[in-house]
Amino acid sequence: MPANLTPQYLAAEQRFKEAVTTRDKIEALEEMMAVIPKHKGTEKMQGELRRRLAKLRNEAEKKHGVSKASSLYAVQREGAGQVALIGPANSGKSSLLARITHASPEIGDYPFTTRLPQPGMMPYQNIKIQLVDMPPIDPNFYEPWMGGIIRQADLAVLVADLGSDELLDGVESVLSILEASRIVIGGSPETGTVDSPVAFKRGLLAANKADAPDAPANLEILREFYGGRFAVVPVSAASGEGLESLRAKIFEDLDVVRVHTKVPGKKADLSSTPFVLKRGSTVMDAARAVHREFVHSLKFAKVWNEKYSGQMVERTHTLEDGDILELHI
């Protein structure tokens, strides 16, 4: 299968080849990982990129003797997807994380309470999604490692403060700082160029503090300015308003499907955690997720859902959310 590499990827690859310092090589590889097309034709390339990136990071830590410090900024991916919570200072990101994941980040009414990435697991129906609370995106605080975490995330949730008089300035400042680092949240790949490759991240806007006195008017302003670019979900970390809608929207925007597997002749255990795959995945992709050897030994499969009741399907059959899959090896 052809890789169909984009101009953005090829430009990042050229930057990697021309890079002299380890830091520049790491940044180029992170950009390559972010913009490489995600399909079966690039699976080996993605694996090689991950190996190169891990090797360079390890070399950088040994060279500078900062392996312990670097680990503070690393967030191991867990769950059905990784979501970065970004925003200006005091927008309520940490309160939001605590409310919907039961994590215990440090929360304060002063700027820059969050200095390190804080992960937490958000339950959604039968899966869990990892949220990572990031330090404020601020011109006086932004560091390269922050961009690295945002690049590796599957989705970015921009948290805005509906009670702030500087609502629009705060949102625009965050977007501008990230764009200067070649990261566009909620943008269109068509705006990138070969000379200036950009990592485009799916994003949505969580309009926090929806219970503030000026929230209704500010929400309309926010939708007027950014509604064409983002889905805007009003929430309140304090009262709980809109949190279920936010959970559902995060899951929707991750663009994944949940698939249960069953043993032939037995009922499916729907209480177990399903396999989570990218939307558009096939029976073969699911077989690979269960066990990589199943790809070679799979004879056929059967599917149960609203349309099918145990019909045999091709290996290339596209799976839908909630499918029950029976693999015959």
Secondary structure, 3 states (H helix, E strand, C coil): CCCCCCHHHHHHHHHHHHCCCHHHHHHHHHHHHHHCCCCHHHHHHHHHHHHHHHHHHHHHHHHHCCHHHHHCCCCCCCECCEEEEECCCCCCHHHHHHHHHCCCCCCCCCCCCCCCCEEEEEEECCEEEEEEECCCCCCCCCCHHHHHHHHHCCEEEEEEECCCCCHHHHHHHHHHHHHHCCEEECCCHHHCCCCCCCEEECEEEEEECCCCCCHHHHHHHHHHHHCCCCCEEECCCCCCCCHHHHHHHHHHHHCEEEEEEECCCCCCCCCCCCEEEECCCEHHHHHHHHCCCHHHHCCEEEEECCCCEEEEECCCCECCCCEEEEEEC
